[in-house]
Amino acid sequence: MSAEGAGDTSVDGYEFYDSSMVGDVVIVTDSGERTVDPANGLNGWNLSWAGWRAGSAV
């Protein structure tokens, strides 16, 4: 599976899609969007370690 246009070198983001792998950490800055709520079902990737531990059963 690949993103639409990922194989087209003229498309913005080509280098990102060409060199990134599943599991790579990506930090998005200055997007103008709000942070995704950690409780939205997309796992805990938006939580700090302290926040994750606070909600953990451990």
PyMOL Python script that loads the backbone (N, CA, C, O; Angstrom):
from pymol import cmd

cmd.read_pdbstr("""\
ATOM      1  N   MET A   1       0.843  -1.176   0.000  1.00  0.00           N
ATOM      2  CA  MET A   1       0.000   0.000   0.000  1.00  0.00           C
ATOM      3  C   MET A   1       0.890   1.241   0.000  1.00  0.00           C
ATOM      4  O   MET A   1       1.891   1.284   0.715  1.00  0.00           O
ATOM      5  N   SER A   2       0.545   2.213  -0.768  1.00  0.00           N
ATOM      6  CA  SER A   2       1.301   3.455  -0.759  1.00  0.00           C
ATOM      7  C   SER A   2       0.346   4.627  -0.923  1.00  0.00           C
ATOM      8  O   SER A   2      -0.787   4.469  -1.378  1.00  0.00           O
ATOM      9  N   ALA A   3       0.818   5.785  -0.548  1.00  0.00           N
ATOM     10  CA  ALA A   3       0.009   6.995  -0.662  1.00  0.00           C
ATOM     11  C   ALA A   3      -0.079   7.418  -2.120  1.00  0.00           C
ATOM     12  O   ALA A   3       0.851   7.208  -2.898  1.00  0.00           O
ATOM     13  N   GLU A   4      -1.192   8.008  -2.473  1.00  0.00           N
ATOM     14  CA  GLU A   4      -1.373   8.484  -3.846  1.00  0.00           C
ATOM     15  C   GLU A   4      -0.285   9.498  -4.191  1.00  0.00           C
ATOM     16  O   GLU A   4      -0.074  10.459  -3.451  1.00  0.00           O
ATOM     17  N   GLY A   5       0.388   9.292  -5.284  1.00  0.00           N
ATOM     18  CA  GLY A   5       1.434  10.205  -5.729  1.00  0.00           C
ATOM     19  C   GLY A   5       2.785   9.959  -5.084  1.00  0.00           C
ATOM     20  O   GLY A   5       3.742  10.673  -5.384  1.00  0.00           O
ATOM     21  N   ALA A   6       2.891   8.978  -4.213  1.00  0.00           N
ATOM     22  CA  ALA A   6       4.144   8.755  -3.489  1.00  0.00           C
ATOM     23  C   ALA A   6       5.296   8.373  -4.410  1.00  0.00           C
ATOM     24  O   ALA A   6       6.457   8.612  -4.077  1.00  0.00           O
ATOM     25  N   GLY A   7       4.992   7.788  -5.557  1.00  0.00           N
ATOM     26  CA  GLY A   7       6.055   7.406  -6.485  1.00  0.00           C
ATOM     27  C   GLY A   7       6.403   8.489  -7.495  1.00  0.00           C
ATOM     28  O   GLY A   7       7.279   8.292  -8.337  1.00  0.00           O
ATOM     29  N   ASP A   8       5.733   9.621  -7.421  1.00  0.00           N
ATOM     30  CA  ASP A   8       5.937  10.721  -8.365  1.00  0.00           C
ATOM     31  C   ASP A   8       6.915  11.725  -7.762  1.00  0.00           C
ATOM     32  O   ASP A   8       6.575  12.411  -6.798  1.00  0.00           O
ATOM     33  N   THR A   9       8.105  11.818  -8.306  1.00  0.00           N
ATOM     34  CA  THR A   9       9.150  12.682  -7.740  1.00  0.00           C
ATOM     35  C   THR A   9       8.805  14.165  -7.792  1.00  0.00           C
ATOM     36  O   THR A   9       9.454  14.969  -7.124  1.00  0.00           O
ATOM     37  N   SER A  10       7.792  14.541  -8.576  1.00  0.00           N
ATOM     38  CA  SER A  10       7.426  15.960  -8.659  1.00  0.00           C
ATOM     39  C   SER A  10       6.412  16.359  -7.577  1.00  0.00           C
ATOM     40  O   SER A  10       6.097  17.540  -7.435  1.00  0.00           O
ATOM     41  N   VAL A  11       5.904  15.391  -6.821  1.00  0.00           N
ATOM     42  CA  VAL A  11       4.888  15.650  -5.802  1.00  0.00           C
ATOM     43  C   VAL A  11       5.550  16.105  -4.500  1.00  0.00           C
ATOM     44  O   VAL A  11       6.552  15.534  -4.069  1.00  0.00           O
ATOM     45  N   ASP A  12       4.970  17.148  -3.876  1.00  0.00           N
ATOM     46  CA  ASP A  12       5.461  17.570  -2.560  1.00  0.00           C
ATOM     47  C   ASP A  12       5.391  16.377  -1.608  1.00  0.00           C
ATOM     48  O   ASP A  12       4.388  15.664  -1.580  1.00  0.00           O
ATOM     49  N   GLY A  13       6.408  16.168  -0.861  1.00  0.00           N
ATOM     50  CA  GLY A  13       6.436  15.077   0.104  1.00  0.00           C
ATOM     51  C   GLY A  13       7.028  13.791  -0.428  1.00  0.00           C
ATOM     52  O   GLY A  13       7.110  12.805   0.305  1.00  0.00           O
ATOM     53  N   TYR A  14       7.446  13.773  -1.695  1.00  0.00           N
ATOM     54  CA  TYR A  14       8.007  12.545  -2.270  1.00  0.00           C
ATOM     55  C   TYR A  14       9.153  11.991  -1.426  1.00  0.00           C
ATOM     56  O   TYR A  14       9.184  10.801  -1.112  1.00  0.00           O
ATOM     57  N   GLU A  15      10.089  12.862  -1.063  1.00  0.00           N
ATOM     58  CA  GLU A  15      11.251  12.390  -0.298  1.00  0.00           C
ATOM     59  C   GLU A  15      10.834  11.792   1.038  1.00  0.00           C
ATOM     60  O   GLU A  15      11.416  10.809   1.497  1.00  0.00           O
ATOM     61  N   PHE A  16       9.810  12.399   1.665  1.00  0.00           N
ATOM     62  CA  PHE A  16       9.321  11.859   2.935  1.00  0.00           C
ATOM     63  C   PHE A  16       8.801  10.436   2.738  1.00  0.00           C
ATOM     64  O   PHE A  16       9.206   9.524   3.459  1.00  0.00           O
ATOM     65  N   TYR A  17       7.914  10.242   1.775  1.00  0.00           N
ATOM     66  CA  TYR A  17       7.342   8.915   1.538  1.00  0.00           C
ATOM     67  C   TYR A  17       8.385   7.927   1.041  1.00  0.00           C
ATOM     68  O   TYR A  17       8.298   6.734   1.332  1.00  0.00           O
ATOM     69  N   ASP A  18       9.356   8.404   0.306  1.00  0.00           N
ATOM     70  CA  ASP A  18      10.384   7.521  -0.227  1.00  0.00           C
ATOM     71  C   ASP A  18      11.343   7.029   0.859  1.00  0.00           C
ATOM     72  O   ASP A  18      11.871   5.921   0.768  1.00  0.00           O
ATOM     73  N   SER A  19      11.566   7.851   1.881  1.00  0.00           N
ATOM     74  CA  SER A  19      12.576   7.491   2.877  1.00  0.00           C
ATOM     75  C   SER A  19      12.006   7.089   4.234  1.00  0.00           C
ATOM     76  O   SER A  19      12.755   6.622   5.092  1.00  0.00           O
ATOM     77  N   SER A  20      10.704   7.255   4.452  1.00  0.00           N
ATOM     78  CA  SER A  20      10.154   6.907   5.761  1.00  0.00           C
ATOM     79  C   SER A  20       9.693   5.456   5.797  1.00  0.00           C
ATOM     80  O   SER A  20       9.417   4.843   4.765  1.00  0.00           O
ATOM     81  N   MET A  21       9.617   4.925   7.014  1.00  0.00           N
ATOM     82  CA  MET A  21       9.184   3.553   7.226  1.00  0.00           C
ATOM     83  C   MET A  21       8.081   3.538   8.279  1.00  0.00           C
ATOM     84  O   MET A  21       7.986   4.450   9.100  1.00  0.00           O
ATOM     85  N   VAL A  22       7.253   2.506   8.252  1.00  0.00           N
ATOM     86  CA  VAL A  22       6.224   2.346   9.279  1.00  0.00           C
ATOM     87  C   VAL A  22       6.907   2.328  10.638  1.00  0.00           C
ATOM     88  O   VAL A  22       7.882   1.605  10.842  1.00  0.00           O
ATOM     89  N   GLY A  23       6.392   3.125  11.560  1.00  0.00           N
ATOM     90  CA  GLY A  23       6.959   3.188  12.900  1.00  0.00           C
ATOM     91  C   GLY A  23       7.889   4.361  13.113  1.00  0.00           C
ATOM     92  O   GLY A  23       8.261   4.644  14.252  1.00  0.00           O
ATOM     93  N   ASP A  24       8.283   5.063  12.038  1.00  0.00           N
ATOM     94  CA  ASP A  24       9.128   6.241  12.192  1.00  0.00           C
ATOM     95  C   ASP A  24       8.396   7.303  13.010  1.00  0.00           C
ATOM     96  O   ASP A  24       7.195   7.517  12.842  1.00  0.00           O
ATOM     97  N   VAL A  25       9.122   7.945  13.874  1.00  0.00           N
ATOM     98  CA  VAL A  25       8.549   9.032  14.667  1.00  0.00           C
ATOM     99  C   VAL A  25       8.474  10.283  13.791  1.00  0.00           C
ATOM    100  O   VAL A  25       9.448  10.654  13.137  1.00  0.00           O
ATOM    101  N   VAL A  26       7.314  10.920  13.789  1.00  0.00           N
ATOM    102  CA  VAL A  26       7.111  12.133  12.999  1.00  0.00           C
ATOM    103  C   VAL A  26       6.584  13.214  13.929  1.00  0.00           C
ATOM    104  O   VAL A  26       5.589  13.008  14.625  1.00  0.00           O
ATOM    105  N   ILE A  27       7.233  14.346  13.942  1.00  0.00           N
ATOM    106  CA  ILE A  27       6.786  15.477  14.747  1.00  0.00           C
ATOM    107  C   ILE A  27       6.313  16.563  13.786  1.00  0.00           C
ATOM    108  O   ILE A  27       7.087  17.077  12.979  1.00  0.00           O
ATOM    109  N   VAL A  28       5.044  16.900  13.885  1.00  0.00           N
ATOM    110  CA  VAL A  28       4.461  17.933  13.030  1.00  0.00           C
ATOM    111  C   VAL A  28       4.422  19.229  13.824  1.00  0.00           C
ATOM    112  O   VAL A  28       3.877  19.272  14.927  1.00  0.00           O
ATOM    113  N   THR A  29       4.998  20.283  13.264  1.00  0.00           N
ATOM    114  CA  THR A  29       5.004  21.579  13.939  1.00  0.00           C
ATOM    115  C   THR A  29       4.372  22.636  13.051  1.00  0.00           C
ATOM    116  O   THR A  29       4.391  22.530  11.825  1.00  0.00           O
ATOM    117  N   ASP A  30       3.824  23.637  13.674  1.00  0.00           N
ATOM    118  CA  ASP A  30       3.266  24.799  12.966  1.00  0.00           C
ATOM    119  C   ASP A  30       2.234  24.437  11.901  1.00  0.00           C
ATOM    120  O   ASP A  30       2.165  25.088  10.859  1.00  0.00           O
ATOM    121  N   SER A  31       1.435  23.406  12.157  1.00  0.00           N
ATOM    122  CA  SER A  31       0.426  23.012  11.178  1.00  0.00           C
ATOM    123  C   SER A  31      -0.850  23.833  11.306  1.00  0.00           C
ATOM    124  O   SER A  31      -1.666  23.868  10.386  1.00  0.00           O
ATOM    125  N   GLY A  32      -1.020  24.494  12.450  1.00  0.00           N
ATOM    126  CA  GLY A  32      -2.242  25.236  12.683  1.00  0.00           C
ATOM    127  C   GLY A  32      -3.384  24.359  13.160  1.00  0.00           C
ATOM    128  O   GLY A  32      -4.476  24.858  13.433  1.00  0.00           O
ATOM    129  N   GLU A  33      -3.148  23.071  13.263  1.00  0.00           N
ATOM    130  CA  GLU A  33      -4.165  22.127  13.734  1.00  0.00           C
ATOM    131  C   GLU A  33      -3.981  21.857  15.214  1.00  0.00           C
ATOM    132  O   GLU A  33      -2.912  22.102  15.773  1.00  0.00           O
ATOM    133  N   ARG A  34      -5.021  21.356  15.841  1.00  0.00           N
ATOM    134  CA  ARG A  34      -4.920  21.016  17.258  1.00  0.00           C
ATOM    135  C   ARG A  34      -4.390  19.593  17.414  1.00  0.00           C
ATOM    136  O   ARG A  34      -4.456  18.796  16.478  1.00  0.00           O
ATOM    137  N   THR A  35      -3.872  19.282  18.581  1.00  0.00           N
ATOM    138  CA  THR A  35      -3.370  17.949  18.867  1.00  0.00           C
ATOM    139  C   THR A  35      -4.532  16.964  18.946  1.00  0.00           C
ATOM    140  O   THR A  35      -5.580  17.277  19.511  1.00  0.00           O
ATOM    141  N   VAL A  36      -4.349  15.790  18.387  1.00  0.00           N
ATOM    142  CA  VAL A  36      -5.380  14.762  18.424  1.00  0.00           C
ATOM    143  C   VAL A  36      -5.567  14.296  19.867  1.00  0.00           C
ATOM    144  O   VAL A  36      -4.596  14.065  20.589  1.00  0.00           O
ATOM    145  N   ASP A  37      -6.829  14.162  20.276  1.00  0.00           N
ATOM    146  CA  ASP A  37      -7.137  13.692  21.627  1.00  0.00           C
ATOM    147  C   ASP A  37      -6.611  12.261  21.791  1.00  0.00           C
ATOM    148  O   ASP A  37      -6.941  11.397  20.980  1.00  0.00           O
ATOM    149  N   PRO A  38      -5.810  11.996  22.808  1.00  0.00           N
ATOM    150  CA  PRO A  38      -5.268  10.645  23.009  1.00  0.00           C
ATOM    151  C   PRO A  38      -6.353   9.588  23.198  1.00  0.00           C
ATOM    152  O   PRO A  38      -6.088   8.403  22.995  1.00  0.00           O
ATOM    153  N   ALA A  39      -7.554   9.979  23.576  1.00  0.00           N
ATOM    154  CA  ALA A  39      -8.635   9.026  23.809  1.00  0.00           C
ATOM    155  C   ALA A  39      -9.432   8.722  22.539  1.00  0.00           C
ATOM    156  O   ALA A  39     -10.505   8.125  22.622  1.00  0.00           O
ATOM    157  N   ASN A  40      -8.931   9.119  21.369  1.00  0.00           N
ATOM    158  CA  ASN A  40      -9.694   8.932  20.138  1.00  0.00           C
ATOM    159  C   ASN A  40      -9.550   7.540  19.533  1.00  0.00           C
ATOM    160  O   ASN A  40     -10.110   7.274  18.470  1.00  0.00           O
ATOM    161  N   GLY A  41      -8.815   6.654  20.182  1.00  0.00           N
ATOM    162  CA  GLY A  41      -8.670   5.293  19.688  1.00  0.00           C
ATOM    163  C   GLY A  41      -7.433   5.062  18.837  1.00  0.00           C
ATOM    164  O   GLY A  41      -7.219   3.946  18.366  1.00  0.00           O
ATOM    165  N   LEU A  42      -6.620   6.078  18.628  1.00  0.00           N
ATOM    166  CA  LEU A  42      -5.409   5.902  17.829  1.00  0.00           C
ATOM    167  C   LEU A  42      -4.201   5.562  18.693  1.00  0.00           C
ATOM    168  O   LEU A  42      -3.065   5.878  18.340  1.00  0.00           O
ATOM    169  N   ASN A  43      -4.453   4.918  19.825  1.00  0.00           N
ATOM    170  CA  ASN A  43      -3.405   4.497  20.754  1.00  0.00           C
ATOM    171  C   ASN A  43      -2.931   5.679  21.581  1.00  0.00           C
ATOM    172  O   ASN A  43      -3.586   6.721  21.604  1.00  0.00           O
ATOM    173  N   GLY A  44      -1.825   5.534  22.245  1.00  0.00           N
ATOM    174  CA  GLY A  44      -1.350   6.557  23.160  1.00  0.00           C
ATOM    175  C   GLY A  44      -0.186   7.366  22.644  1.00  0.00           C
ATOM    176  O   GLY A  44       0.567   7.928  23.439  1.00  0.00           O
ATOM    177  N   TRP A  45      -0.012   7.445  21.334  1.00  0.00           N
ATOM    178  CA  TRP A  45       1.157   8.127  20.787  1.00  0.00           C
ATOM    179  C   TRP A  45       1.167   9.616  21.065  1.00  0.00           C
ATOM    180  O   TRP A  45       2.211  10.257  20.949  1.00  0.00           O
ATOM    181  N   ASN A  46       0.022  10.182  21.431  1.00  0.00           N
ATOM    182  CA  ASN A  46      -0.048  11.610  21.697  1.00  0.00           C
ATOM    183  C   ASN A  46       0.094  11.933  23.173  1.00  0.00           C
ATOM    184  O   ASN A  46      -0.082  13.082  23.577  1.00  0.00           O
ATOM    185  N   LEU A  47       0.411  10.930  23.981  1.00  0.00           N
ATOM    186  CA  LEU A  47       0.571  11.131  25.416  1.00  0.00           C
ATOM    187  C   LEU A  47       2.042  11.261  25.783  1.00  0.00           C
ATOM    188  O   LEU A  47       2.905  10.621  25.181  1.00  0.00           O
ATOM    189  N   SER A  48       2.314  12.089  26.767  1.00  0.00           N
ATOM    190  CA  SER A  48       3.666  12.104  27.333  1.00  0.00           C
ATOM    191  C   SER A  48       3.848  10.794  28.095  1.00  0.00           C
ATOM    192  O   SER A  48       2.867  10.106  28.378  1.00  0.00           O
ATOM    193  N   TRP A  49       5.074  10.445  28.427  1.00  0.00           N
ATOM    194  CA  TRP A  49       5.324   9.229  29.192  1.00  0.00           C
ATOM    195  C   TRP A  49       4.604   9.299  30.543  1.00  0.00           C
ATOM    196  O   TRP A  49       4.003   8.318  30.983  1.00  0.00           O
ATOM    197  N   ALA A  50       4.670  10.457  31.195  1.00  0.00           N
ATOM    198  CA  ALA A  50       4.001  10.622  32.491  1.00  0.00           C
ATOM    199  C   ALA A  50       2.491  10.460  32.339  1.00  0.00           C
ATOM    200  O   ALA A  50       1.846   9.836  33.182  1.00  0.00           O
ATOM    201  N   GLY A  51       1.924  11.018  31.270  1.00  0.00           N
ATOM    202  CA  GLY A  51       0.493  10.878  31.024  1.00  0.00           C
ATOM    203  C   GLY A  51       0.088   9.450  30.741  1.00  0.00           C
ATOM    204  O   GLY A  51      -0.966   8.997  31.186  1.00  0.00           O
ATOM    205  N   TRP A  52       0.915   8.745  30.011  1.00  0.00           N
ATOM    206  CA  TRP A  52       0.635   7.345  29.709  1.00  0.00           C
ATOM    207  C   TRP A  52       0.667   6.512  30.974  1.00  0.00           C
ATOM    208  O   TRP A  52      -0.206   5.677  31.212  1.00  0.00           O
ATOM    209  N   ARG A  53       1.695   6.753  31.786  1.00  0.00           N
ATOM    210  CA  ARG A  53       1.818   6.014  33.055  1.00  0.00           C
ATOM    211  C   ARG A  53       0.651   6.323  33.991  1.00  0.00           C
ATOM    212  O   ARG A  53       0.190   5.444  34.718  1.00  0.00           O
ATOM    213  N   ALA A  54       0.179   7.553  33.974  1.00  0.00           N
ATOM    214  CA  ALA A  54      -0.942   7.937  34.856  1.00  0.00           C
ATOM    215  C   ALA A  54      -2.204   7.152  34.500  1.00  0.00           C
ATOM    216  O   ALA A  54      -3.017   6.874  35.381  1.00  0.00           O
ATOM    217  N   GLY A  55      -2.383   6.792  33.234  1.00  0.00           N
ATOM    218  CA  GLY A  55      -3.558   6.048  32.815  1.00  0.00           C
ATOM    219  C   GLY A  55      -3.327   4.553  32.743  1.00  0.00           C
ATOM    220  O   GLY A  55      -4.231   3.801  32.380  1.00  0.00           O
ATOM    221  N   SER A  56      -2.123   4.113  33.087  1.00  0.00           N
ATOM    222  CA  SER A  56      -1.763   2.715  33.012  1.00  0.00           C
ATOM    223  C   SER A  56      -2.243   1.937  34.223  1.00  0.00           C
ATOM    224  O   SER A  56      -2.396   2.493  35.310  1.00  0.00           O
ATOM    225  N   ALA A  57      -2.477   0.654  34.031  1.00  0.00           N
ATOM    226  CA  ALA A  57      -2.849  -0.213  35.149  1.00  0.00           C
ATOM    227  C   ALA A  57      -1.611  -0.694  35.913  1.00  0.00           C
ATOM    228  O   ALA A  57      -1.727  -1.387  36.924  1.00  0.00           O
ATOM    229  N   VAL A  58      -0.444  -0.323  35.426  1.00  0.00           N
ATOM    230  CA  VAL A  58       0.807  -0.767  36.062  1.00  0.00           C
ATOM    231  C   VAL A  58       1.101   0.071  37.283  1.00  0.00           C
ATOM    232  O   VAL A  58       2.109  -0.148  37.954  1.00  0.00           O
TER     233      VAL A  58
END
""", "prot")
cmd.dss("prot")
cmd.show_as("cartoon", "prot")
cmd.util.cbc("prot")
cmd.orient("prot")
